[in-house]
Amino acid sequence: MKDIKSRFINELKYRFGRLQKLEGSLSLYKIGDSNVHIYIRYSKPHPGNKTWFGLREKDLLKLEGYASFLCFLWDTQEDPLIVPFADFEDIFHSTTPAEDGQYKVQITTSKDITELYLARVGKFNVEGYFGWNILTGTVEATDATKIPELSHSQIQTYLGAIGSAKEYDIWIPLNDRSKINHVHSTRLVFREQFPGGFENIDNILQEVDVIWFQRGSNQLVALYEVEHSTPIYSGLLRFNDLILSSPSIRPRFNIVSYNDRRSLFIRQLRRPTFQTSGLDELCTFLEYSDVYNWHQRLFMRK
């Protein structure tokens, strides 16, 4: 396993330059200066040309919003299987991990086809994902992308548009809606009234910068706090209050800000209060450029 993974990592360095291992995982890497992320998994082949992989839920959360890839390695393959995470992101969200916090993935190879099987979901043909072409094209495109100056309301707009494209209901605080810059000639449609069922935390939730709800329900999917000029700590405290007031809620918590505030986010998240509540395991940092590129990838497909 070490030899196969080491050879693959060396090939990544040869093709794209330096790699940066992401904090909290032995298998997540950032490629060069591109901000492309890759999650590397290995399996020994089993009878029937099957390989089994465990994908940790908390590792997959760190891929969201980035140009990210799942890389599956095994002993007998000629080319690596490198799957764009965006192509399967919603599929993972449609199910739940096993009790150990991992999604169980099986890949079966035959003479004619390679299939990915996700437990409790189904099978998917992944024959077209072998080799380096998609990863190389994404790294080169990301390197060339120039990110414009973005305001707080523009980031809210992008996050709202992304959530709407994923068919979620969108909540943005009432006082912020007049500042939203509607994009792609389609006006964002917001929930007019905040859903019920959150009476003890309603006043906190309604002030979160962007919330995604499962369409037509009160199920929280993701919360985003955009820290443009306000302290990182204020957004984390709001999330922490939500967890302490209602421990059963477990959406995806996200702090969104400039990249040079990432180290501050990491330091703040190490505070004992956030470790005690479990927020340190649930909260992700998204840079403005990550949101911009996420938005571009979604709408360039349409």
C-alpha positions, 0 to 999 in steps of 0.5 A: 500500500505504501509503495503504491500510494508513494509512487502516486504522490511522487507522480503528482509532484512531478506533474504539478509541483509541491503537494500540501497535506491538509490538516486532520487527514493522512489522505487529503492533499492540496495540489500545487498553487491551484487549490485543487484538492485530492482524496487518495484511497487504496485497497487490495484487490479482492476475489471477483476483481473487487476493491473496497474503500472507506471514505470518511464523512469528515474528509468529504466535507473538506472537499466541498466547495473546491475543485476536488477529486477522489483517487482510488488506487489498487495493486493491478490497475494500469492508470489511477481512477481519478473521479471528480467529487462534484460528479458524486457530491449530491449522491453522497449527500443522499445517504448516510455513512456507516456507524464508523463515519465512513461511506463504503465504496466498492469498485468492480472491474471487468473486461468491459466496464468499471463500476463504482457501487455506493452502499444503499445507493447504487452502481455507477459507470466510472470507466471514463475517469481513468488517467490524468486528463481531467485532473490535469485540465482542472489544475491548469484551468484553476491556475489560470483563473483570476478572482475578482474583488468580492464583497460580502453581498456578492459572496451571499449571492454566489452561495445562494445561487449555488444552493438554488442550483442544487435544488435547496431552499435558500434563506438570507436575512431579511435585512440583507436581501436588498443588497443581493446581486441577482446573477444569470438573469434569474432572480434568486427566490428566498424563503419568505418565512423562516420554517418552524421547529427551531423556536429555541434557536430561531433568533440565532438562525435567522441572522446566519448569512446563508442557509440551505434547507432541504426543499420544502422542509425545515431540514438544515443542510448547510450554514454559511457565515461570511466574515468579510470584515467581522472577526472569525470568532463571531461566526464560530460563536454563533455556530457554537451557540446553535450546537449548545442550544440544540445538540441534535442539529448537525448541518454543515457549518462553514466560515467564509472569508479571505484565504489569509484568515485561514490560519486565524480560523484554525487557531480559533477553532482550537479553543477548548469551548469549540472542541468541547461542543464538537464544532471543531469537527463540524466546521469548514473554512471556505475562501472567497476564491473557493466560492467563486470557482464553485459558482463558476463550475456549476454555471459553466455547465449549464 
